Amino acid sequence: MAVTYAWQGKSGTGDKVSGELTVENRAELNNILRKRRIIPTQVREKKAKREKTKKGKVCTKDLAIFTRQFATMINAGLPIIQCLDTLAKQVSRDSFRKVITSVMKDVEAGTTLAEGLSKHQEIFTNLYIHMVEAGEVGGILDVILQRLATFLEKLDALKRKVKTAMMYPAVVLSVAGLATVFLLMFIIPTFAKLFSDFGGILPLPTRIVMGLSDFLRTKWWLLVAVISTSIWLFRRYRATDAGRLKTDRMILRIPAIGDIVRKAAVARFTRTLGTLISSGVPILDGLNITARTAGNRVVHDAIMATRASIREGQTIAQPLRQSGVFPPMVVQMISIGEDTGALDEMLDKIADFYEEEVDTAVDGLTSIIEPVMIVLMGGVVGGMVVAMYLPIFKMVNVIMAGS
């Protein structure tokens, strides 16, 4: 978890300097200060204000637009402060405007752009901050921002594809559920009154539907309580490390949906790592950042295991192969990229391929789910209608037999 430290120290010229940095741990802070030739004299941990994090959320699309415009202005030769001032004036979201203004004031006060961004990690991720820092150090900030903008645009497109795959069945199931509740709450009771006046033994399907209707009308609060408690318990369980790992593993095993999630995770991993490596971020730092953006705990653990193996002298491909999470083709292409010295280019090619695979898988899933959901919805509604008409058919047969 990222921690914000307020530090004071002496620069290489003996001047007193101070600032704030948001890093993973104290060791990372010391490394950053050492690179800047600063000797820390006092370091204090600051408590994060979580309530501001939720208010400051900015969607990936808005961040991509901001980054693209920022890159264009930097490339045109405008000073960073002027770029930030212009961007702050044209941003529509007030919370985002305040953040950009705050970063601009920090840069005016003498901090680096990366330091200013690191104070707002509810918007700017570690990946974003590390890449900006690499761009500032290397004097290629405009190039880095362009890469970041491209990365964010593709990430946003990938998120939309996955959401599309999940949205369709959710909407259809919701409609089917509402239709079922409407029938049980308002239509079935009318038939129930008619059948009670008729007397006799009702068919089993009719009795089941009438029982469900009676339960829903008289004890709906119990159903709401059970569903709410189940959701609460599931969230509590998923918030634990073991729960997150098990549920993410289950998601990967769901037919069709698990395949999409796995391909999306591979695309995100390769795109992120390729962008970081091409921007000059060290491989170990890149893997650490990539693991946090994996979106799935199983993939996260596999990447962190790979990072630990690399620190011991192994290649990237070998531990990825042993993890069993990544497809053989991905591992083979990464191995080729390592051997040829073009790992970043190979990772980008893998990301392009798997983003297209996600698109194809989403289209395939939608085409399969549509008829299945229609049949399911028709079966539920039709089953209740048939159950209600069975006694009517019975009454007609009795009347015809009596005549």
C-alpha positions as CSV (number, residue, x, y, z in Angstrom):
1,M,0.0,0.0,0.0
2,A,1.3,3.4,-0.9
3,V,2.4,5.7,1.9
4,T,3.1,9.5,1.8
5,Y,6.2,10.7,3.5
6,A,7.1,14.3,4.4
7,W,10.9,14.7,4.2
8,Q,13.6,17.2,4.8
9,G,17.3,17.0,3.8
10,K,20.3,18.6,2.2
11,S,21.1,18.7,-1.5
12,G,24.4,18.2,-3.1
13,T,25.2,21.9,-2.8
14,G,24.4,21.9,0.9
15,D,21.1,23.7,0.6
16,K,18.1,22.6,2.8
17,V,15.3,21.1,0.8
18,S,12.0,19.4,1.7
19,G,9.0,17.8,0.1
20,E,6.5,15.0,0.0
21,L,6.6,11.7,-1.8
22,T,4.1,8.9,-2.0
23,V,5.9,5.5,-2.3
24,E,5.4,1.9,-1.4
25,N,7.9,1.9,1.5
26,R,10.8,3.7,3.2
27,A,13.4,2.0,1.1
28,E,11.8,3.2,-2.2
29,L,11.8,6.8,-0.7
30,N,15.5,6.5,0.1
31,N,16.3,5.3,-3.4
32,I,14.5,8.2,-5.0
33,L,16.2,10.8,-2.8
34,R,19.6,9.1,-3.4
35,K,19.1,9.5,-7.2
36,R,18.4,13.2,-6.7
37,R,21.6,13.5,-4.6
38,I,19.6,14.4,-1.5
39,I,20.7,13.3,2.0
40,P,17.5,13.0,4.2
41,T,17.7,14.4,7.7
42,Q,14.1,14.0,8.7
43,V,11.4,11.7,7.4
44,R,7.8,11.6,8.7
45,E,4.9,9.4,7.6
46,K,1.7,11.3,6.7
47,K,-1.7,9.7,7.2
48,A,-3.7,9.4,3.9
49,K,-7.0,11.2,3.7
50,R,-9.2,8.5,2.2
51,E,-12.3,10.6,2.0
52,K,-10.7,12.7,-0.7
53,T,-9.8,9.7,-2.8
54,K,-13.4,8.8,-3.7
55,K,-14.3,12.3,-4.6
56,G,-11.4,12.8,-6.9
57,K,-12.0,9.8,-9.1
58,V,-11.5,10.5,-12.8
59,C,-12.4,8.0,-15.5
60,T,-9.8,6.5,-17.8
61,K,-11.2,8.3,-20.8
62,D,-10.8,11.8,-19.2
63,L,-7.3,11.0,-18.0
64,A,-6.4,9.9,-21.5
65,I,-7.7,13.1,-23.1
66,F,-5.8,15.2,-20.5
67,T,-2.6,13.2,-21.1
68,R,-2.9,13.5,-24.9
69,Q,-3.4,17.3,-24.7
70,F,-0.6,17.6,-22.2
71,A,1.8,15.7,-24.6
72,T,0.8,17.9,-27.5
73,M,1.5,21.2,-25.6
74,I,4.8,19.9,-24.3
75,N,5.8,18.8,-27.8
76,A,4.9,22.3,-29.0
77,G,7.5,23.8,-26.6
78,L,5.1,25.3,-24.0
79,P,6.4,25.4,-20.3
80,I,4.9,22.8,-18.0
81,I,3.3,25.4,-15.8
82,Q,1.6,27.1,-18.7
83,C,0.4,23.6,-20.0
84,L,-1.1,22.8,-16.6
85,D,-2.8,26.2,-16.3
86,T,-4.4,25.8,-19.8
87,L,-5.5,22.2,-19.1
88,A,-7.0,23.2,-15.7
89,K,-9.2,25.9,-17.4
90,Q,-10.7,23.5,-20.0
91,V,-11.3,20.5,-17.7
92,S,-15.1,20.1,-17.0
93,R,-14.8,18.1,-13.7
94,D,-14.3,20.4,-10.7
95,S,-12.4,17.8,-8.7
96,F,-10.0,17.1,-11.6
97,R,-9.5,20.9,-12.1
98,K,-8.5,21.3,-8.4
99,V,-6.0,18.5,-8.7
100,I,-4.3,20.0,-11.8
101,T,-4.2,23.4,-10.2
102,S,-2.6,21.8,-7.1
103,V,0.0,20.1,-9.2
104,M,0.7,23.4,-11.0
105,K,1.3,25.1,-7.7
106,D,3.7,22.3,-6.6
107,V,5.7,22.7,-9.8
108,E,5.8,26.5,-9.4
109,A,7.2,25.9,-5.9
110,G,10.1,23.9,-7.3
111,T,9.0,20.2,-7.1
112,T,9.1,17.9,-10.1
113,L,6.0,17.1,-12.1
114,A,6.2,13.5,-10.9
115,E,6.3,14.6,-7.2
116,G,3.3,16.8,-7.8
117,L,1.4,14.0,-9.4
118,S,2.4,11.5,-6.6
119,K,0.3,13.5,-4.1
120,H,-2.9,12.6,-6.0
121,Q,-2.7,8.8,-6.4
122,E,-6.5,8.5,-6.5
123,I,-6.1,9.8,-10.0
124,F,-2.5,9.2,-11.2
125,T,-1.4,5.6,-10.7
126,N,2.1,4.5,-9.8
127,L,2.5,3.5,-13.5
128,Y,1.7,7.1,-14.5
129,I,4.0,8.7,-12.0
130,H,6.9,6.4,-12.7
131,M,6.7,7.0,-16.4
132,V,6.5,10.8,-16.0
133,E,9.5,10.6,-13.7
134,A,11.4,8.6,-16.3
135,G,10.4,11.2,-19.0
136,E,11.6,14.1,-16.8
137,V,14.9,12.4,-16.1
138,G,15.5,11.5,-19.7
139,G,14.3,14.8,-21.2
140,I,11.6,13.0,-23.2
141,L,8.5,14.0,-21.3
142,D,6.5,14.7,-24.5
143,V,7.3,11.2,-25.8
144,I,6.4,9.6,-22.5
145,L,3.1,11.4,-22.3
146,Q,2.2,10.4,-25.8
147,R,2.9,6.7,-24.9
148,L,0.9,7.1,-21.7
149,A,-2.0,8.6,-23.7
150,T,-2.0,5.7,-26.2
151,F,-1.8,3.2,-23.3
152,L,-4.7,4.8,-21.5
153,E,-6.8,5.0,-24.7
154,K,-6.3,1.3,-25.4
155,L,-6.9,0.4,-21.7
156,D,-10.2,2.3,-21.8
157,A,-11.2,0.5,-25.0
158,L,-10.3,-2.8,-23.3
159,K,-12.4,-2.0,-20.2
160,R,-15.4,-1.1,-22.4
161,K,-15.2,-4.4,-24.2
162,V,-15.1,-6.4,-21.0
163,K,-18.0,-4.4,-19.5
164,T,-20.0,-5.0,-22.7
165,A,-19.6,-8.7,-22.2
166,M,-20.8,-8.6,-18.6
167,M,-23.5,-6.0,-19.1
168,Y,-25.7,-7.8,-21.6
169,P,-26.5,-10.9,-19.5
170,A,-26.9,-8.7,-16.4
171,V,-29.5,-6.6,-18.2
172,V,-31.4,-9.6,-19.5
173,L,-31.4,-11.4,-16.2
174,S,-32.6,-8.2,-14.5
175,V,-35.5,-7.9,-16.9
176,A,-36.4,-11.6,-16.5
177,G,-36.3,-11.2,-12.7
178,L,-38.5,-8.1,-12.7
179,A,-41.0,-9.8,-15.0
180,T,-41.1,-12.8,-12.7
181,V,-41.6,-10.7,-9.6
182,F,-44.4,-8.8,-11.3
183,L,-46.2,-12.0,-12.2
184,L,-45.8,-13.5,-8.7
185,M,-46.9,-10.3,-6.9
186,F,-49.8,-9.1,-9.1
187,I,-51.0,-11.7,-11.6
188,I,-50.7,-15.0,-9.7
189,P,-52.8,-13.8,-6.7
190,T,-55.8,-13.2,-9.1
191,F,-55.6,-16.8,-10.3
192,A,-55.1,-18.1,-6.7
193,K,-58.4,-16.5,-5.6
194,L,-60.2,-18.1,-8.5
195,F,-58.7,-21.6,-7.7
196,S,-59.5,-21.3,-4.0
197,D,-63.2,-20.9,-5.0
198,F,-63.0,-23.8,-7.3
199,G,-61.7,-26.2,-4.6
200,G,-60.2,-29.6,-5.2
201,I,-56.5,-30.6,-5.5
202,L,-54.5,-28.3,-7.7
203,P,-51.7,-29.7,-9.9
204,L,-48.2,-29.7,-8.3
205,P,-46.7,-26.9,-10.7
206,T,-49.6,-24.7,-9.8
207,R,-49.2,-25.2,-6.0
208,I,-45.4,-24.4,-6.3
209,V,-46.1,-21.2,-8.2
210,M,-48.8,-20.2,-5.7
211,G,-46.5,-20.9,-2.8
212,L,-43.8,-18.7,-4.3
213,S,-46.3,-15.9,-4.8
214,D,-47.5,-16.2,-1.3
215,F,-44.0,-16.2,0.1
216,L,-43.0,-13.2,-2.0
217,R,-46.0,-11.1,-0.9
218,T,-45.9,-11.9,2.8
219,K,-42.2,-12.5,3.5
220,W,-40.4,-10.3,0.9
221,W,-38.4,-8.7,3.7
222,L,-36.9,-12.1,4.5
223,L,-35.7,-12.5,0.9
224,V,-34.3,-8.9,0.9
225,A,-32.5,-9.6,4.1
226,V,-31.0,-12.9,2.9
227,I,-29.8,-11.3,-0.4
228,S,-28.3,-8.2,1.4
229,T,-26.6,-10.4,4.0
230,S,-25.2,-12.6,1.3
231,I,-23.8,-9.7,-0.7
232,W,-22.3,-8.2,2.5
233,L,-20.7,-11.5,3.5
234,F,-19.3,-12.0,0.0
235,R,-17.7,-8.5,0.0
236,R,-16.2,-9.1,3.4
237,Y,-14.8,-12.4,2.2
238,R,-13.5,-11.0,-1.0
239,A,-11.8,-8.2,0.9
240,T,-9.5,-10.8,2.5
241,D,-6.4,-12.0,0.6
242,A,-7.6,-15.6,0.6
243,G,-11.1,-14.7,-0.5
244,R,-9.8,-12.5,-3.3
245,L,-7.5,-15.2,-4.5
246,K,-10.3,-17.9,-4.5
247,T,-12.9,-15.8,-6.1
248,D,-10.6,-14.5,-8.8
249,R,-9.6,-18.1,-9.5
250,M,-13.3,-19.1,-9.7
251,I,-13.8,-16.2,-12.2
252,L,-11.1,-17.6,-14.4
253,R,-12.8,-21.0,-14.5
254,I,-16.2,-19.7,-15.5
255,P,-16.9,-20.9,-19.1
256,A,-16.6,-18.2,-21.8
257,I,-16.4,-15.3,-19.2
258,G,-13.3,-16.7,-17.6
259,D,-11.6,-16.8,-21.0
260,I,-12.4,-13.2,-21.6
261,V,-11.1,-12.1,-18.2
262,R,-7.9,-14.1,-18.7
263,K,-7.3,-12.6,-22.2
264,A,-8.0,-9.1,-20.9
265,A,-5.5,-9.6,-18.0
266,V,-2.8,-10.8,-20.5
267,A,-3.5,-7.8,-22.7
268,R,-3.3,-5.4,-19.8
269,F,-0.1,-7.0,-18.4
270,T,1.7,-7.0,-21.7
271,R,0.6,-3.5,-22.7
272,T,1.5,-2.1,-19.3
273,L,4.9,-3.8,-19.0
274,G,5.8,-3.0,-22.7
275,T,5.0,0.7,-22.1
276,L,7.0,0.9,-19.0
277,I,10.1,-0.9,-20.4
278,S,10.0,1.3,-23.6
279,S,9.9,4.3,-21.3
280,G,13.1,3.3,-19.5
281,V,11.6,2.0,-16.3
282,P,13.6,-0.9,-14.8
283,I,12.1,-4.3,-15.3
284,L,11.7,-5.1,-11.6
285,D,9.9,-1.8,-11.0
286,G,7.9,-2.4,-14.1
287,L,6.7,-5.8,-12.9
288,N,5.9,-4.4,-9.5
289,I,3.7,-1.7,-11.0
290,T,2.2,-4.1,-13.6
291,A,1.2,-6.6,-10.9
292,R,-0.9,-3.9,-9.1
293,T,-2.8,-3.1,-12.4
294,A,-3.4,-6.8,-13.2
295,G,-7.1,-6.7,-12.1
296,N,-7.0,-10.3,-11.0
297,R,-5.3,-11.7,-7.9
298,V,-4.2,-14.9,-9.6
299,V,-2.4,-12.9,-12.3
300,H,-1.0,-10.5,-9.7
301,D,0.6,-13.4,-7.7
302,A,2.0,-14.9,-10.9
303,I,3.6,-11.6,-11.9
304,M,5.1,-11.1,-8.4
305,A,6.4,-14.6,-8.4
306,T,8.0,-13.8,-11.8
307,R,9.6,-10.7,-10.2
308,A,11.0,-12.7,-7.4
309,S,12.5,-15.2,-9.8
310,I,14.1,-12.5,-11.9
311,R,15.8,-11.0,-8.9
312,E,17.5,-14.4,-8.5
313,G,18.8,-14.3,-12.0
314,Q,16.1,-16.1,-14.1
315,T,14.6,-14.9,-17.3
316,I,11.1,-13.5,-17.5
317,A,9.7,-16.3,-19.6
318,Q,10.8,-19.2,-17.3
319,P,8.7,-18.2,-14.2
320,L,5.8,-17.1,-16.4
321,R,5.8,-20.6,-17.9
322,Q,5.9,-22.2,-14.5
323,S,3.0,-20.1,-13.2
324,G,0.5,-21.8,-15.6
325,V,-1.5,-18.6,-15.9
326,F,-0.2,-17.3,-19.2
327,P,-0.8,-19.1,-22.4
328,P,2.2,-20.9,-24.0
329,M,2.2,-18.5,-27.0
330,V,2.6,-15.5,-24.7
331,V,5.5,-17.1,-22.9
332,Q,7.2,-18.1,-26.2
333,M,6.9,-14.6,-27.7
334,I,8.3,-13.1,-24.5
335,S,11.2,-15.5,-24.6
336,I,11.9,-14.5,-28.2
337,G,11.7,-10.8,-27.2
338,E,14.3,-11.4,-24.5
339,D,16.6,-13.2,-26.8
340,T,16.4,-10.6,-29.5
341,G,16.6,-7.6,-27.2
342,A,13.2,-6.3,-28.4
343,L,11.1,-7.2,-25.4
344,D,9.0,-4.0,-25.4
345,E,8.1,-4.4,-29.1
346,M,7.2,-8.0,-28.6
347,L,5.0,-7.2,-25.5
348,D,3.2,-4.6,-27.6
349,K,2.5,-7.1,-30.3
350,I,1.1,-9.6,-27.8
351,A,-1.1,-6.8,-26.4
352,D,-2.4,-6.0,-29.8
353,F,-3.2,-9.6,-30.5
354,Y,-5.0,-10.2,-27.2
355,E,-7.0,-7.0,-27.4
356,E,-8.3,-8.3,-30.7
357,E,-8.9,-11.7,-29.1
358,V,-11.0,-10.0,-26.3
359,D,-13.0,-8.2,-29.0
360,T,-13.7,-11.4,-30.8
361,A,-14.5,-13.3,-27.6
362,V,-17.0,-10.6,-26.5
363,D,-18.8,-10.7,-29.8
364,G,-18.9,-14.5,-29.6
365,L,-20.2,-14.5,-26.0
366,T,-22.9,-12.0,-26.9
367,S,-24.1,-14.1,-29.8
368,I,-24.3,-17.2,-27.5
369,I,-25.8,-15.5,-24.5
370,E,-28.6,-13.8,-26.5
371,P,-30.6,-16.9,-27.5
372,V,-29.8,-18.6,-24.1
373,M,-31.2,-15.7,-22.2
374,I,-34.3,-15.5,-24.4
375,V,-34.9,-19.2,-23.9
376,L,-34.3,-18.8,-20.1
377,M,-36.6,-15.8,-19.8
378,G,-39.3,-17.5,-21.9
379,G,-39.0,-20.7,-19.9
380,V,-39.5,-19.0,-16.6
381,V,-42.4,-16.8,-17.7
382,G,-44.0,-19.5,-19.9
383,G,-43.6,-22.1,-17.1
384,M,-45.6,-19.9,-14.7
385,V,-48.3,-19.2,-17.3
386,V,-48.7,-23.0,-18.0
387,A,-48.8,-23.7,-14.2
388,M,-51.7,-21.2,-13.9
389,Y,-53.6,-22.6,-16.8
390,L,-53.4,-26.3,-15.8
391,P,-56.3,-26.0,-13.3
392,I,-58.4,-24.2,-15.9
393,F,-57.8,-27.1,-18.3
394,K,-58.8,-29.5,-15.5
395,M,-62.0,-27.5,-14.8
396,V,-62.9,-27.6,-18.5
397,N,-62.3,-31.4,-18.6
398,V,-64.5,-31.9,-15.5
399,I,-67.3,-29.7,-17.0
400,M,-67.2,-31.5,-20.4
401,A,-67.2,-34.9,-18.6
402,G,-70.2,-33.9,-16.5
403,S,-72.1,-32.8,-19.6
